[in-house]
């Protein structure tokens, strides 16, 4: 089962290496990882999605806790959380296909952020499934390059109507 | 302040607190700050080796008066093992110093050894100047990267002004929680550049707060299980020794009457001459310990980690028991074996809570069963006329030292015979590479122990293979008059490799025969200025052992030619369950 783990960590040169090294060294698989500045200066937030049975995920969270630079580890999987993945997709576009591509973008509320006579670069944001769907809809036009952030996630504070 | 905090504080020092002679808030070089800070912490000894980028630091070692003693080893691996042996024997933090590049990479095996066995150690490595890092400079190695998976934490210090705080933090991290090695990489310009020394830094690491107390409701649950058990067993590991909780464990065992088996790392945490002791369990454990763990109905694991050499095949491991596990490291709990009652915390604090709640158990049937296993399947071996049996040698060493010596070993047959037959009665007496299984560990570790505990006898029991991996440290031992006794069980083979080749590879002794190239160990000892002795006669053994133990101020190599093709039994074959162990050869 897929788990989303959020880690609050010291923004040190060693911290990210220790986190990634933990996965490779112990044979755990990372599906995606994102690393960026956190809420305070000197802090970083790492969001990891990983698959594994309960025992493996329990070990991963415990081992992450043991890293000296790690402040907090939260497995968001069983609590309400918000999650977004951002993708930049460069597709081949001819004057004839361009409007059709833009219609697809409209459905996914995607933005066009770069345009040339032969290409369109599209920004799409959402849950992983939505981004996957956008990519699969754009694939027939000819995808040249894709860059994705992987999931970033936070615990949901709003308790009602979820 | 709780007693725990005091214990943790005193444990993290490597000696007695000395008054700090340097004036606070002065500007010094990074190297001077390093030595002054070590002195502040109370570090007694550094095992080190100089080289290019640490020349400035070595100049400070030459000039400064208030500094730890420096022992020049002959190889950085020997230095890390010596610091490790010092740490295991004393409970203080071991300190190593090496230069950049090859000096640093030579420490890797020693760091990994300490990491696997949770030994507190701080390793200082030199690094090329910060502006050269990444240029493939002469003697440059990314030692922080290389050692990342085998250190508890590591630092690359870019500013001389950070040296003081980093060292204090490193000692705190190395010695608290589940202990482990911490590496501090120091570029040349950090060591030689100037920074302010404050003399007043207080450790406060926001993200690092190892658990100290127990989870009390679960302690009650544990006591209830133990009180109602018909076949309870205590399985104690190295955590008892690291956590200084031997007395607390013994109190629990004595009050409840529950039998105790220890792991290789736990040897000495419960007196083996006590009738409640079942000896070691696991692959070469005693028959009664392995049967007891297979048959028990409540298993109390304390400071142990259910290592594969202990559990055998997991599917068959202690199937009838409810399991309680006390450990400071939450990731050790339910890692290999599912636990009904997990208790995370410091054994020294949790065991007394548990002892208060346990009652004297009524387990006469269980004790009778265990007694029967002990009687029918004791540790035994067949004597052979004209040959010294290796087991006999260990028994004699145990008798002559009355189980009071510190014993260091290498890895293999001799290590298992020591574990089975030496009667350890005190913690911090068995120094052995349990997790990593490092050959060449024993002799330098024994040196470190002898430096830390000059009042105790220190014996390295080794093989002809293992000793040769770090034999050159004889120079260090002779120079510093470290009176380590090295007793070589010389069987002319890599004994354990040969045993497995005999049992599982059709007797094809592929590259396990050493006798053809072995040196004359007596002459080797003498060439370094140590004492060399040899025997192959059983009747000479005891007098020579006594003579060997009486030599002070000099290392001794005692080469004992033992029976060549002897096997370690009992044995759990690889992949088998503990209850399927093989008792003897026939």
Interface residues (C-beta under 8 A of the other chain):
Chain A: X9 X10 X13 X14 X17 X18 X21 X25 X55 X58 X59 X62 X63 X65 X66 X68 X69 X70 X71
Chain B: X144 X145 X148 X149 X152 X153 X154 X155 X156 X173 X178 X205 X206 X207 X208 X329 X330 X331 X334 X335
